[in-house]
Amino acid sequence: MNTGREARLRVIEAVFMLTSEGNRVFSVNSLAVITHGEYAEALEWLIEEGVVDRVNDKYLKVTVPRLQLLMMMGSESVINYINYLSWSEFEEFISFIMRQEGYETLRGIRLTMGGVRGEFDVIGYRGSVVIVVEAKHWLSISGSELETIVSKHISKVKALADNWGKFTRKVKLSMINASIYPLIVTLKTPQLQSYSNVPIIASHQLPSFLENLESLKDNILCFKASQATLSTG
């Protein structure tokens, strides 16, 4: 029996395909059929990693976003299987990765700013750093579409900075001074990597981006929210 990397990858792939957004539970028997019985040691490894947990003797449950399973297989697997994810799973994955890097996260925040109602897919914050993510669950995005997406996102994030007091009261966040960074995250590798100093990254690039944010700050767009904007709204 192959108990090395190949077996682990095969079991992860099987678990991914046996689950869905609405159902993270799968049976041991189904896993055995797909992997031709070669799953035991790899499954125990997933349990030890905290990715899968036992429900009972017959069923198990995935405990992380399904996209995280793909990440464990490598960026190529993310690209091959990411089409199976829903938009909400995509946002869930973004939040999950940000939390792993020490950020608190908010999803689906709606805020009326200057008479216009805006929605923010994912907002991550750590210390005085705030990252506002526009998550694009599109299979294909042209360069011109990305430019439009970025321009609209910049307007929303600027409005957020200008209405910082209103936002912090809404979400009960105590942050007087903030550096707010717009970010676009796409399903697959985008045609543009940056536009108007706003980074555009693929989902599998998010961990690396967060790890290296400090060295990137001088080259990417940032809005400052301070005490002067706390009374706005």
C-alpha positions in Angstrom: 0.0 0.0 0.0 1.3 3.5 -0.9 1.3 5.5 2.3 3.4 8.4 1.1 2.6 11.7 -0.6 0.8 10.1 -3.5 -1.6 8.3 -1.2 -2.2 11.4 0.8 -3.0 13.4 -2.3 -5.4 10.7 -3.5 -7.2 10.7 -0.2 -7.4 14.5 -0.1 -8.8 14.5 -3.6 -11.4 11.9 -2.7 -12.5 13.8 0.4 -12.9 17.0 -1.6 -15.1 15.2 -4.2 -17.2 13.4 -1.6 -18.1 16.7 0.1 -19.8 19.9 -0.9 -20.6 23.4 0.5 -23.7 22.1 2.2 -22.4 18.7 3.3 -19.0 18.3 4.8 -19.8 14.8 6.1 -18.6 11.7 4.1 -18.6 8.0 4.8 -15.7 5.7 5.3 -17.2 3.2 2.9 -17.3 5.9 0.1 -13.7 6.8 0.7 -12.7 3.2 0.6 -14.4 2.7 -2.8 -12.8 5.7 -4.4 -9.3 5.0 -3.0 -9.6 1.2 -3.6 -9.1 0.7 0.1 -5.8 2.6 0.3 -6.8 5.3 2.7 -6.3 4.4 6.4 -2.9 5.9 7.1 -3.5 9.0 5.0 -6.8 9.5 6.7 -5.2 9.3 10.1 -2.8 12.0 8.9 -5.7 14.3 8.0 -7.2 13.7 11.4 -3.9 14.6 13.1 -3.7 17.7 11.0 -7.1 18.8 12.2 -8.5 18.8 8.7 -11.0 15.9 9.3 -12.7 14.7 12.4 -14.6 11.5 13.2 -18.4 11.8 13.6 -18.7 8.1 14.5 -17.3 4.8 13.2 -18.9 5.2 9.8 -18.7 8.9 9.1 -16.2 11.7 9.1 -16.5 15.5 8.7 -14.2 18.1 7.0 -13.4 20.8 9.6 -11.8 23.4 7.3 -12.9 25.2 4.1 -12.8 22.7 1.2 -10.4 25.0 -0.7 -7.9 24.4 2.1 -7.9 20.7 1.1 -6.9 21.8 -2.4 -4.1 23.9 -0.9 -2.7 20.9 0.8 -2.4 19.3 -2.6 -0.5 22.3 -4.1 -1.3 25.2 -6.3 -1.9 23.0 -9.4 -4.7 21.2 -7.7 -6.2 24.5 -6.6 -6.3 25.5 -10.3 -7.7 22.1 -11.4 -10.5 21.8 -8.9 -11.4 25.3 -7.9 -14.3 25.4 -10.4 -16.2 23.1 -8.0 -16.3 25.8 -5.3 -19.2 28.1 -4.7 -18.7 31.9 -4.2 -19.4 31.6 -0.5 -16.9 28.8 -0.1 -14.4 31.0 -1.9 -15.0 33.8 0.6 -14.9 31.3 3.4 -11.4 30.2 2.3 -10.2 33.8 2.1 -11.4 34.4 5.7 -9.8 31.1 6.8 -6.4 32.0 5.3 -6.5 35.5 6.9 -7.3 34.0 10.3 -4.4 31.7 10.0 -2.2 34.7 9.5 -3.5 36.3 12.7 -6.3 38.5 11.2 -9.8 38.9 12.5 -12.3 38.8 9.7 -15.7 40.1 8.7 -17.7 38.9 5.7 -20.6 40.4 3.8 -20.6 43.8 5.6 -23.1 46.2 4.1 -22.7 49.9 4.7 -24.4 53.0 3.3 -21.8 55.6 2.6 -22.7 59.0 1.1 -26.2 57.7 0.2 -24.7 54.8 -1.6 -25.0 51.2 -0.2 -21.8 49.2 -0.5 -21.0 45.6 0.3 -17.6 44.3 1.3 -16.9 40.6 0.7 -14.1 40.0 3.2 -12.5 42.5 5.6 -9.4 41.4 7.6 -7.8 43.4 10.4 -4.8 42.9 12.6 -3.4 45.7 14.7 -3.9 48.9 12.7 -3.8 47.1 9.3 -7.1 46.5 7.5 -7.3 44.5 4.2 -10.5 44.9 2.2 -10.9 42.1 -0.2 -13.0 42.0 -3.3 -13.4 38.3 -4.0 -14.1 37.4 -7.7 -15.5 33.9 -8.1 -15.3 34.1 -11.9 -13.8 31.4 -14.1 -12.4 34.0 -16.5 -11.7 37.7 -16.2 -10.3 39.9 -18.9 -7.7 42.6 -18.3 -10.3 45.3 -19.0 -12.8 43.7 -16.6 -10.1 43.6 -13.9 -9.4 47.3 -14.4 -13.1 48.1 -13.9 -13.3 45.9 -10.8 -10.3 47.6 -9.3 -11.6 51.1 -10.0 -15.0 50.3 -8.4 -13.2 48.7 -5.4 -11.0 51.7 -4.9 -14.1 53.9 -4.7 -15.7 51.6 -2.2 -12.6 51.4 0.0 -12.1 55.2 -0.1 -15.7 55.6 1.0 -15.1 53.2 3.8 -12.1 55.2 5.0 -14.1 58.4 4.8 -16.9 56.8 6.8 -14.6 55.0 9.2 -16.5 56.0 12.3 -19.7 54.7 11.0 -18.1 51.4 10.0 -16.4 50.9 13.4 -19.6 51.6 15.2 -21.6 49.2 13.0 -19.2 46.3 13.6 -18.2 47.3 17.2 -14.5 47.7 16.3 -12.2 49.8 18.4 -9.6 51.0 16.0 -8.8 54.8 16.0 -6.1 54.7 13.4 -6.1 52.3 10.4 -4.1 51.7 7.3 -6.6 50.3 4.8 -5.4 48.3 1.8 -7.7 47.3 -1.1 -7.1 43.8 -2.5 -8.6 41.8 -5.3 -8.6 38.0 -5.0 -9.5 35.9 -8.0 -10.2 32.2 -8.5 -7.3 31.6 -11.0 -4.1 33.5 -11.9 -5.3 36.9 -13.2 -4.2 38.6 -16.4 -3.1 41.6 -14.4 -1.1 41.5 -11.2 -1.7 45.1 -10.2 -3.8 48.0 -11.4 -3.7 51.6 -9.9 -1.3 50.1 -7.2 -4.0 47.6 -6.1 -2.7 44.0 -5.9 -4.6 41.4 -7.9 -3.8 37.9 -6.8 -5.1 34.3 -7.3 -6.5 32.4 -4.3 -3.5 30.2 -4.0 -1.2 33.3 -3.8 -3.0 34.7 -0.7 -0.9 33.1 2.0 2.3 34.3 0.4 0.8 37.8 -0.1 -0.1 38.1 3.6 3.2 36.8 4.8 5.0 39.4 2.7 2.7 42.4 3.1 5.1 44.3 5.3 7.7 44.4 2.4 4.9 45.4 -0.1 3.3 48.3 1.8 5.4 51.0 0.1 4.3 49.9 -3.3 0.5 49.4 -2.9 -2.4 51.7 -2.4 -3.3 52.5 1.1 -6.1 54.7 2.6 -5.6 56.2 6.1 -8.4 56.4 8.6 -7.8 58.3 11.7 -9.4 60.2 14.6 -10.4 62.8 12.1 -12.7 60.4 10.3 -14.1 58.7 13.4 -16.9 61.3 13.7 -18.0 60.8 10.1 -21.4 59.3 9.5 
